[in-house]
Amino acid sequence: MIARALLLATALIAASAATALAQTRGDIIAAPALRASVVVTGDLVRIGDVIDNAGSAAQIAIYRAPDLGTTGSLPVAQVLNALRSHHVIGVDTRDLKEISVTRLARMLEGKDIEQQVARALERKNGLGEAANLSLTFDRDPGDVRLDASNSGGMQAAIVRFDPRNGRFDVTFEISNDSGTAPIKLRFTGTAIETIEAAVLARAIERNEVLKSSDVVIERRPKAEVGADAATRDRAVGMQARRQLRAGQAVRVADLAKPDLVQRDQNVTLIYDSPGLYLTVRGKALENGTEGDVVNVMNLQSKRTVSGIVTGRGQVSITVAAPRPAPAAADTTSSLGSTGQAAPVAVAKLSSSVAPKAE
């Protein structure tokens, strides 16, 4: 009896030890299980990407990754066959039918590429600021996708610009996280410097004054407009020196202050001097803007005089004040130091006795 009891106790202890060992191994080595979605950064999909607990087989490549920045799908049955070929069995499928695979990418948008090229060309061989450059690429760069490991900035390595034909050739380098040679991106095309210019919405005749509706703002090549392109503020309200066509960019040299006096126009002649202010009718013999000296015929005396245009239809003529005659010596000596000055009579000029105007 004692021997049988000892054998039974030994069997129970051995069974308990085996169960405990099995539980410990289960905690350490978990069964491989499929993932519903996979994200990769390279061009290969590995066993460790599609299943958890892949162990030593994790780095084995089984598929090519989708294109940069895209997502594909893999049927679970196909994945299991690929795993079996590498002796990976007993995979928990988690009742999945397919696995989605996404390949990460770094996106360089076309507008950002254009800005980077413009910055590289800024003030290169006579070009102006980057904001004023208009670029035309030989091949539309569009949106460029790079491997996600290429995380460095766009560094201009080679910049060439020929001012004779406007051609540019720019190469950028982008470093990566792996420390290998940087990727290179090359762009070629033409660059033109532009400026904002006032452009005519309709044809303008000579001496016509520009209105707000006659002018629009557009960017035009600097070589076409020149350095004296007129802004909107400089154009509106100004007078055209010559005939201008619709769509033409206006230059400062094309404009002048509007004429306040025009040839053969009836104007007002203003004679102004200390103690005298007289207006008479006149006839302009030439055009003139504010501040111009023009010839005008005095319609009263029929004489031609010169004056300064001071307003619309107004010409001012300055009359020199007569110098006072020197006082006689005896008269001066007769005045006492304490005597009061004799009152001086001042005659008022009326229109009937006004001095003769010239």
C-alpha positions in Angstrom: 0.0 0.0 0.0 2.7 2.4 0.9 4.6 1.7 -2.4 1.4 2.3 -4.4 0.8 5.6 -2.7 4.3 6.7 -3.4 4.0 5.9 -7.1 0.7 7.8 -7.4 2.2 10.8 -5.7 5.2 10.7 -8.0 2.9 10.6 -11.1 0.9 13.5 -9.9 4.0 15.6 -9.3 5.3 14.8 -12.8 2.0 15.7 -14.5 1.9 19.0 -12.7 5.5 19.8 -13.7 4.7 19.0 -17.4 1.6 21.2 -17.3 3.5 24.1 -15.8 6.4 23.7 -18.3 3.9 23.8 -21.2 2.2 26.9 -19.9 5.6 28.6 -19.5 6.6 27.8 -23.1 3.2 29.1 -24.3 3.9 32.4 -22.7 7.3 32.7 -24.3 6.6 31.5 -27.8 3.2 32.8 -29.1 1.6 31.5 -32.3 2.1 33.7 -35.4 -1.0 35.7 -36.4 -1.9 37.7 -39.5 -2.3 41.5 -39.5 -5.3 43.1 -41.1 -3.3 46.0 -42.4 0.4 46.5 -43.2 2.4 49.7 -43.6 5.9 49.4 -45.3 8.5 52.1 -46.0 10.6 50.2 -48.6 9.9 48.4 -51.8 9.6 44.9 -50.3 7.0 43.2 -48.0 8.6 40.9 -45.5 7.2 38.1 -43.4 7.6 40.2 -40.3 5.4 42.9 -41.9 2.4 40.6 -42.4 2.4 38.5 -39.2 3.0 39.0 -35.6 5.5 36.7 -33.8 7.4 35.9 -37.0 10.6 35.0 -35.2 13.7 34.4 -37.2 11.8 34.5 -40.5 10.7 38.1 -40.0 13.3 39.6 -42.5 12.4 37.2 -45.4 10.9 39.1 -48.3 7.8 37.5 -49.9 6.2 40.3 -52.0 7.1 43.6 -53.8 5.5 46.6 -52.2 2.8 48.7 -54.0 3.8 51.9 -55.7 4.9 54.8 -53.6 2.0 56.4 -51.7 -0.5 53.7 -52.8 -2.4 50.8 -51.1 -2.8 47.2 -52.4 -4.4 44.1 -51.0 -3.3 40.4 -50.6 -5.6 37.4 -50.4 -5.0 35.5 -47.2 -4.8 32.2 -49.0 -2.0 33.5 -51.1 -0.2 34.8 -48.1 -0.4 31.5 -46.3 1.0 29.7 -49.3 3.9 32.1 -49.3 4.5 31.6 -45.6 4.4 27.7 -45.9 7.1 27.9 -48.6 9.4 29.4 -45.9 8.3 26.8 -43.3 6.0 29.3 -41.4 3.0 27.2 -40.3 0.2 27.3 -37.7 -0.6 30.9 -38.5 -3.7 32.3 -36.9 -5.7 33.9 -39.8 -8.1 35.8 -37.4 -10.8 35.0 -40.0 -9.3 37.5 -42.4 -10.0 37.2 -46.1 -7.4 39.7 -47.3 -4.6 42.0 -46.0 -4.2 45.6 -47.1 -0.6 46.8 -47.7 0.2 50.5 -47.8 3.6 51.9 -48.9 4.5 55.2 -47.2 5.9 58.0 -49.4 7.1 61.5 -49.1 5.1 63.8 -51.5 6.7 66.8 -53.1 3.9 68.9 -54.6 4.5 70.6 -58.0 3.9 74.1 -56.6 6.5 73.5 -53.9 9.1 72.3 -56.5 8.5 75.4 -58.6 9.0 77.6 -55.5 12.3 75.8 -54.7 13.5 76.2 -58.3 12.6 79.9 -58.2 14.5 80.4 -54.9 17.5 78.7 -56.4 17.4 81.0 -59.4 16.8 84.2 -57.4 19.2 87.0 -58.4 21.1 84.6 -60.5 22.9 86.2 -63.5 20.7 89.3 -63.5 17.4 87.7 -62.4 15.3 89.4 -59.8 13.4 88.1 -56.7 12.0 84.6 -56.7 8.4 85.9 -56.4 8.8 87.7 -59.8 10.0 84.7 -61.7 7.7 82.9 -64.2 9.0 79.3 -64.8 8.2 77.0 -67.7 9.5 73.4 -67.2 10.6 71.2 -70.1 8.6 68.4 -68.4 5.9 69.1 -66.0 7.3 68.0 -62.6 3.8 67.4 -61.2 3.7 65.8 -57.7 6.9 63.8 -57.1 6.8 60.8 -54.7 9.9 59.8 -52.9 10.7 56.9 -50.6 9.7 57.8 -47.0 13.3 57.5 -45.9 14.3 60.5 -48.0 13.4 63.0 -45.3 16.1 65.7 -45.9 15.4 69.1 -47.4 15.8 70.1 -51.0 19.4 71.4 -51.3 20.3 73.1 -54.6 23.5 71.3 -55.7 23.8 72.7 -59.2 22.2 75.9 -60.5 22.8 77.2 -64.0 21.0 80.1 -65.8 21.8 81.6 -69.2 20.4 85.1 -69.5 20.8 85.1 -73.3 18.0 82.5 -73.8 16.5 82.3 -70.3 17.3 78.6 -69.9 17.8 77.1 -66.4 19.2 73.8 -65.2 18.8 73.1 -61.5 19.7 69.9 -59.6 18.6 69.2 -56.0 19.9 66.7 -53.5 17.8 65.1 -50.8 19.4 63.1 -48.0 17.9 60.0 -46.5 17.7 58.4 -43.0 19.9 55.4 -44.0 23.0 57.6 -44.6 23.4 56.4 -48.2 24.0 58.7 -51.2 21.3 61.4 -51.4 18.7 61.2 -54.2 19.0 63.8 -57.0 16.2 65.6 -58.7 17.0 67.6 -61.9 14.7 70.2 -63.5 15.2 72.2 -66.7 13.2 74.9 -68.5 13.0 78.7 -69.0 12.7 81.5 -66.5 11.4 85.0 -67.2 11.3 87.9 -64.8 7.9 89.6 -64.6 6.5 92.7 -63.0 3.1 94.1 -62.3 2.0 96.5 -64.9 -1.1 98.6 -65.7 -2.6 97.2 -68.9 -5.2 99.0 -71.0 -8.7 97.4 -71.2 -9.5 99.5 -74.3 -7.8 101.7 -76.9 -7.0 105.2 -75.7 -6.7 108.2 -77.9 -4.1 110.9 -77.6 -4.7 113.4 -74.8 -7.5 111.2 -73.4 -7.5 110.9 -69.6 -7.5 107.4 -68.2 -10.3 106.3 -66.0 -10.3 103.5 -63.4 -12.3 101.2 -65.7 -9.7 101.6 -68.5 -6.9 99.9 -66.5 -6.3 96.4 -65.2 -3.3 94.9 -63.5 -1.4 92.0 -65.1 2.0 90.5 -64.7 4.1 91.0 -67.8 7.7 90.1 -68.8 10.1 92.8 -67.5 11.9 92.8 -70.9 8.6 93.7 -72.6 7.5 96.5 -70.3 10.8 97.9 -69.4 11.9 99.5 -66.1 9.3 102.3 -66.2 6.1 100.3 -66.1 3.3 102.4 -64.7 1.3 101.2 -61.7 -2.4 101.5 -61.5 -2.2 104.5 -59.1 0.2 106.2 -61.5 -2.0 105.6 -64.6 -5.5 106.5 -63.5 -6.2 110.2 -63.9 -3.3 110.7 -66.2 -3.4 111.8 -69.8 -2.1 109.8 -72.8 0.7 111.5 -74.6 0.0 109.4 -77.7 -2.5 106.8 -79.0 -2.4 103.6 -77.0 -3.8 100.2 -78.1 -5.9 97.8 -76.0 -3.9 95.2 -74.1 -0.8 97.4 -74.1 1.2 97.7 -70.9 1.4 101.4 -70.0 4.8 103.1 -69.3 5.4 106.2 -67.3 6.7 107.8 -70.5 3.3 107.3 -72.2 1.5 109.4 -69.6 1.5 113.1 -68.5 -0.5 115.2 -66.1 -3.9 116.1 -67.7 -4.0 119.5 -69.5 -5.8 122.1 -67.5 -5.6 124.5 -70.4 -6.0 123.5 -74.0 -5.2 125.4 -77.2 -7.9 127.9 -78.4 -9.8 127.5 -75.1 -11.2 130.5 -73.4 -9.4 131.0 -70.1 -9.3 133.4 -67.2 -6.3 135.6 -66.9 -5.4 136.4 -63.3 -3.2 139.4 -62.7 -1.9 139.2 -59.2 0.4 141.6 -57.3 0.5 143.2 -53.9 -2.6 145.3 -53.6 -4.0 144.2 -57.0 -6.1 141.2 -58.1 -7.6 141.5 -61.5 -9.2 138.9 -63.8 -9.8 139.3 -67.5 -10.8 137.0 -70.4 -8.1 135.4 -72.5 -7.6 132.7 -75.2 -5.0 130.0 -74.7 -2.5 129.6 -77.6 -1.2 126.2 -76.4 -1.9 123.3 -74.1 -0.5 123.2 -70.6 -0.8 121.3 -67.4 -0.4 122.6 -63.8 2.8 124.6 -63.5 3.4 124.9 -67.2 4.2 128.3 -68.7 1.9 129.0 -71.7 1.1 131.9 -74.0 -2.3 133.4 -73.8 -3.9 136.3 -75.8 -5.5 139.0 -73.7 -8.9 139.5 -75.4 -9.2 143.0 -74.1 -5.8 144.3 -75.2 -5.2 141.8 -78.0 -1.7 141.3 -76.8 0.0 138.0 -76.1 1.3 137.4 -72.5 2.9 134.4 -70.8 1.6 133.0 -67.6 1.6 129.9 -65.4 -1.3 127.4 -65.4 -2.7 127.3 -61.9 -6.0 125.5 -62.4 -8.5 124.3 -64.9 -8.9 127.2 -67.4 -6.9 129.5 -65.2 -3.6 131.3 -66.0 -1.9 133.5 -63.5 0.3 136.4 -64.5 2.5 138.0 -61.9 2.7 141.8 -62.1 5.9 143.3 -60.7 5.3 145.8 -58.0 6.7 149.3 -58.8 9.7 150.3 -56.7 9.0 153.3 -54.4 10.8 156.6 -55.4 13.6 157.6 -53.0 12.6 160.4 -50.7 14.2 163.9 -51.1 17.0 164.8 -48.7 15.4 168.0 -47.5 12.1 166.3 -46.9 13.7 163.6 -44.9 15.7 166.1 -42.8 12.5 168.0 -42.0 11.0 165.1 -40.1 11.5 165.2 -36.4 12.4 162.2 -34.4 9.3 162.5 -32.4 7.0 163.8 -35.1 4.1 161.7 -36.3 4.0 160.5 -40.0 1.6 162.3 -42.2 -1.4 160.1 -43.2 -1.1 158.7 -46.7 -4.3 158.4 -48.8 -4.8 155.1 -50.7 -7.0 155.1 -53.7 -9.3 152.2 -54.2 -9.4 150.7 -57.7 -12.7 150.1 -59.3 -13.4 148.2 -62.4 -13.9 151.4 -64.4 -10.5 152.8 -63.4 -8.5 149.6 -63.2 -4.9 149.9 -64.6 -4.4 148.8 -68.1 -3.8 145.1 -68.2 -1.3 143.5 -70.6 
